[in-house]
Amino acid sequence: MRVLLVTLSDILPFALTQVLNSELEYCAIVVDEPDISKKMLENYPSLRNTIFPFYELKECITNNYYDLAIWIFGGIGDDWTIFTDEFKRCNLPKNKFLSFVNLNSPFNFQVEYALRYYKNNCTEFNMFATGISYTELGLVPEIFLPKHKLFNFARASQDLYYDYQVAKFVLEVCGGGYIKYALIGLAPYSFNFDLTKSFELNFQLLQFFVAYDDIHNLWMPKETYRKLFNENYLNFRLPLGNTKISSVSELSLNKPVRYMSYRERIKSRQLIDGWKNKDFPETKKENVQILDDYLTLCEKNNVRPIMFIPPFTEGYKKYFSKQKLEEFYYLIHEAQKKHSFALFFDGWKLQGFSDEHFHDAAHLNIQGAAKFSAILNNAIESLEKG
C-alpha cells in the first residue's frame, strides 16, 4: 500500500519502527522539522528523499499518487483541527484518509484494559454505564456507593454500536445475575452518529479495534486496516495492576476542577452548530435498531436499562437544533413504547447547572459530574423504594 504520511518529527521514528507495518510504501512524509527527520532516518536512505515540510502539505496531497493519507498526531488540540481542515480543503475523500493519536501512550489500549479488568472483577459491580465523552466525564462512580458499584465503560466518540458491544460483553461475562442497572448515556445527536463514518474522528477507532477486533462500517476492510500496523503493536496489552478502577477514565472526586476557558467559550458555538445541518437516515435507522437490540438484551438478562442525557450549558441548549432535539425525544419515546421497562432520565431539562459546572459547552467538569451523579443516584434510589 502506497502511503502519504503526515506527522511530527519526534513521533516519526516510533511510528515507522514500532507502529506501522514495515511493508508500507511512502510517496511522501510531511513533518514539522524536515532536517531533524532526515537525520533520524539516516539508517533508512530510501525514505530520506521523501521528507517534506508542513508548508508543502497541499502540494504533497495533490501531486502524489497514494492509496491512503495517514495523519498521526500527538494529542487532541488545535493541530488536529488545522490538519483535518487542510485535508478537507484539498478535497481528500473519506476513503483515502485515516488519522491516529497518542500512538506512544496507553490511550489506544485503555478500552481493552477495561474489558479485561472487568472480566476479572465483574462480581464486584452491579451497575455499568455506556456512552460517549459526555457520559465518560459526567458520572462519578464514587457517588453511587455504597449501594451501587458502577463500572463506567463510556469513552470519547463511543457510538451506540460500540455501546452495544460493551453491553453484550458485560452480560456474557457475568450475566444479569450481578448487574441490576445499565446506564445508557446518550447525546441529542446519538442516533445520527457513527464513529466509523466520521472524517474528523476516525482517530478514535483504533482503540475500539484493539478491544473488539471490529471496525463496523469503516470504508476499509478489516484485514486491510489490520495490515497498516505492526502486529507487535496491535498485540500489546497494558498489564493489569492492583489498583481497583471503576471506569475507563478513572474519573474521581480527587480530580482538579477544570472550568471553561475563554478558548472553549469561543469554540462553543462552532461545537453547537456542528450538528445543525447533519442528517444521516441510514445511520439513524441502524442506531434505532441497535438501541432496540440493547434494550432487548437488558430485558432478557433482567437488567433495568436507564437511558439518560446529561446536562448541557444554557448556550448549547439555546442554539442546538430544535428539530434534531424533537427527533431525539421522539425516538426515545418510541423505544419506551416498545420497551416499557426502560426508563429515561432527562438531564437536558435539569435546573441548577451553570457554566461553573462545565469545562466546555457540552462536558461537565468534576464538580458538575458529581452533582449530576448525585441527582441520578437519588432517582435510582427513589425507583427502588417504589
N, C-alpha and C positions, 0 to 999 in steps of 0.2 A: 504494500500500500504506500502510495506517494503522499507525503505529509508536508504541510506548511505549519511550522511550529512557531508560536509566539509566546515568549516567557521573559523572565528576569534572569540576569546573568548569574546571580547567586543560587538560583534554582536549577539552572541548566544542567550541570554535571549530574546531580542527583536524578533529575528527570530522565536523562539519557541512559544512565547506567543502572539505576535501581527500579525505575517505574515503567518506562516504555519498553516495548518489545524491540530487541536489538535488530530485528529484521526489517523494521520500518525504513523507508527511503525518504530523505528530506530534500525537497526542492529549495527551501529557504528556511532559515532560523532567524527570527526577528527578535532582537533583545535591546535592553536599555543601554548596555555598555559593550559595544562590539569588540573593542580592543581587549578588554578583560576576558570576554568569552572566547576569543581566538587563542589567548594564552592558555585558558583552561582546556582547550581542545587540541593541544599540541600532539597528544597521542592519537588523535583522530584526524589526520591530514585531509581526508576526503570531505570532512564537514567544515573545515575552516573557511573554505571559499563560499559556503552557503550562508555566512553570517551577515546580517543587515541591521541597520539601526532602526529604532522605532519610527523615525520620521519618514522612512521609506515603506511603511506598512502598506499603504494604499497601493503602491506600485507592485509590491510582492503579492498582494491579493489578486490584483487584476492582470498581472503579466506572466504568472506562472501556471503551469498545469499541476494540479494536485487532486487527489481523491478526497482529502479531508484537511480542514484547517483546525488546529488544536491550540487553544489558548489556556495556558497554565499560569495561574497567579497565586500569590502567597496568602492572600486573605481577602475578605469581602469588604471592599471600600470603594473609594472614588475611582481607582484604576480599573476595577471590574466594570463599572458603568461606562467609563471612557472607551474601553476597548470593545465591549459588546456593541455599543453605539457605532463605533467605527466599522465593525464588520457589517452591521446593518446598512450603513451608508454606502458600502461597497456592493450592496445587493447580494451578499453571500447567502445562498439558500440554506434552509434549515438542514437539509440532508448533506451539507458539506461542513458542518460546524459542531464541535464539541468543546466544552471547557471543563477544567478541573481546578480544584483549590486545595491548599494545605496538604499537598502530597507527602510532605516530610513530617507530618504531625499525626496524632491519633485520630484526627477528625473523621476520616473515611472508614474507621474501624469501630467507632463507638456504638453504632446500631447493632452490629453483630455481637459486640461485647455485651450489650444489654440483653439480647436474646439468650446468650449463653449464661449470663448471670442469673436471669430469671429462671431458666430451666433448672439450675442447681438449687434455687432457693424459693421455688414457686409456692410452697406450702406456707410461707410466711405472709403472703399477700391475699387480701380478699377483695381487692378493687384494682382495676387497671384503667389507664386513660390512653386515648389515641388522639391525633390531631396534628396540625401544623404548628408553626412557631408561636402563635397566639396561645395555644394550649401548653406548649413546652414551657413558656415563660409566664403562664397565667395560673398555674397550680403549684402550690407549695405542699408537698406530701406531709410535712410535719403537722400542718393544721388539721389534718383528718385523723390524727392519732388521739387517743389510744384505740378507739373503737374500730377504725378503718385504716388498714395499711395499704397505701396506694403505690402502685408502680406506674410512673408516667412514661409511656413509650412515645409521646409526641416528639416531633422533630421538625425543624425548619423545612418547609416545602414538602412535607409528607402528605400526599394527597389521599383521597378516600380509598383508592386501590391499595396502597401500602398500609393504610389503617386496617383494612380488612385482612391483609396478610398477618398483621400483628395479632388480631383477634383470633384467627384460625390457629396460629402458633400457641397462644396463651391457653386456649381451651382444649387444644390437643395435648399439650404438655402436662397440665394438671387437671383438666376437666372442670366442669362447672361446680363440682363439689366444694371447691375452695373459694371460687370467685362469686361474689354477690352482685357486684355492680360493674358495668362497663361505662366509663365516662367518654362520650363520643364528642370531642371538641370539633366545632365547625366554624367556618367563616362565611360571611354573606355571599361569597363567590365560590364556595366549595364545589357546587355542582358543575361549575364551568371550568374547573381546574384539573388539568392532567399534567403532572410534572414532566412526563416523558415527551410531551409535545411542546414544551416551553423552550424558546431560543435562549432567553436570558438566564434561566435557572437550571439548565441541564447539568451544570457542575455538581448539583446536589445528588444526581442519580447514582454516582459511583458507590456511595455508602450503602445504598439500598441493594445494589447489585452484589456487593460483598456479602451482605447479610442474607439475601434471599435468592441469589443467582437468577434474577428476574429483571428484565428491563421493560416489561409491559408493552407500551405502544411506541417505543422508540423506533425511528425510521430505519435504524441499522439492525441487522440480525444479531442475536445474542452472541453467537460464536465469533462474528466479526468484531464486535465490541470487546470480547474477551481477548482476542488476538492483538489488541492495541497494547496490552500490558505484559510486563514481565510476570511470569507465573509466580515467582517467589514473592512479588509484591502483593498479588491478589490473595495469596495463601497466608500472608502474615496475620497473626492474631494477637491482640492485647492479652497479656497474662491476667488471669483472674486474681484480684487482690483480696485482702482480708477486709477492706472497707465495705461496709454494708451500704448499698445505694438503693434508692427508690425511684430513680428516673434515669433517662439518658443524659440529661444535662446536669444532674445533681444539684438542682435548684434548692437553696437552703435559706433559712431566715438569717443566717450569718453573712449572706451576700450583701455587699455595699449597695445602697440605693443609688440608682442611676436616673437622673432627671433628664427631661427633654432639653437638648442643646439648641442653640439658635439655628444650627445647620439642619437638625431634624425638623424644626418648625418650618424652615424654608422649604424643605423637601416634602412636607406633609401633603400639600395639595397635589403634587405630582403623584404621590403614592395613592391618594384617594381617587384621582382621575384615571388611574391605570386601568381600572376595570369598566370605565364608563361606557365604552363602545364595543366591548368584547362580548361575544355571544357564540358559543360553540355547541350547536344542537347535538352532535354525535357524542361529545364528551358528557353533556348533560344527561343524555339518555343512558349512557353507560354508568354514570355515577348514581343515578336514581336506582338502577338495578343493583349496584354494589351496596348501597345503603340498605336496600331491601334484604339482600343476602346477609349482611352484617346483623340486622335485627332478627332475622330468622335464626341465624346461628346462636344468638344470645337466648332466644326463646327455647331452642332445643336443649340448651345446656342450663336452663333455669337461672339465667343471669339477667338482672334487670338493667336494660340499657337506658342511660340518661344522656340524651343529646343536649348539647348546650352551645351557646355562643357567648364568648366573654365580653366584657365591657370594651368600648372604644371611646376615643376622645369625642368631645362635642363637635369639633371640626370635621372629624371623619363621618360622624353620623349626619351632620348637616349637608355634606356635599356628596356622600355616596349615592349612587344611582337609586332613586326611589323605585324604579321599575324592577331593578335586579333584587332589591330587598323584598319587594312584594312577591316576586317569583320564588325567592328562597323560602319565605314563610308558607307559601302555597305548597311547595314540595315537602316541607316538613309536616304540614297538616295532612297531606295525602299519605305520607309514611305512617303517621299516627293513626289514621283511619284504618289502615291495613294491619297495624301492629298496636293494638290498644294498650299493651303492657309497656310500651316505650314512652318515656317522658321527655319533655323538652323544657329546659331552663333557659330563660331569655335574659342574658346579661346585657344585651343591647339596650334594653329599657330600664336597667337599674339606675337608680338615682344615687347621688353621693360620691361619684367619681369625678375628679377634676384632673387638670394637667399634671399635678404633682404625683399622680398615681401611675404615670406613663413615662416611658423613655423615648417613645416616638408616637406618631399619630394612632398606631394600632396595637402597640405592645405594652402590656403592663410592666412596671418595674416591680421590684421585690415587695415594696410597700403595697402597691395595688394588687399584686398577686396574692399576698397574704389576706387582704381584705376580701377579695373575691372568693378565695378558697374557703374562708370562714362562712361567708353567706351561702355558698353551695353546700358546705358540710352541714350547716343548720337546716337547709332544705331537705337534705337526705335524712337527717335525724328526725325531722318532723314527719317525713314519709313513713319511717319505721314505726313511729308512735301511732300512726293511723289518724 
